[in-house]
Amino acid sequence: MKLPPAYPISLPGLSREALEKWAKGLLDAGATLVQYREKKRGDGELFSNAEMLSRLFGQYSATLIINDRADIALMTKAGGIHLGDEDLPPADVRKLLGDKAVIGYSTHNPDEAKDAAALPVDYIALGPVYETGSKSNTRPLVNETVQRDVVTASVKPVVAIGGITVERARELWNIGFKSVAAIQAFAEEPGRSYREFLKAYENR
């Protein structure tokens, strides 16, 4: 699949109104792929928010990715899902969501990235590439040498994640990452931030 250069992920704990405003700011700025990641809401609220986002993204013909929850992605007709090694197996999620769904998969080292080549996923994420405060219990940092090795060897597009800013993104794109995913970088004024990432990509 062709990934956009920047891949925003939602800040946890946003109210429904704040989440909608955040997403609309990104969509108005041209975002085509955005992930809804939420660990702090109950199932009912999670479903309601995802359903709202799915309708909104449909108006822009953009792809909404749901983090972890295949059931929520299925029920809300989201564009896809992002999975980790503790989630349902990608093969089972592919059967559930169908061939058109976008499926991403998190990896943290060369062995995991190599194994992901055989999985029915559309892209893999690699990280953390920098220190990040967005997640607790993060894995060890993936150094630049490993980043280059994974990007070069991967048969699937690779997304960098972890502590990414506009300034750091340039180096990552030049290494060969197809996209950079971030939470904090898009937390405030998401539309402006997205445009800054696009400009940096054009001038990399």
PyMOL commands that set and color helices and strands:
alter all, ss='L'
color gray80, all
select helices_A, chain A and resi 16-28+43-60+70-76+90-97+110-116+144-153+166-175+184-186+190-202
alter helices_A, ss='H'
color red, helices_A
select strands_A, chain A and resi 6-8+33-36+63-67+80-83+102-107+123-126+158-161+179-182
alter strands_A, ss='S'
color yellow, strands_A
deselect
rebuild
show_as cartoon
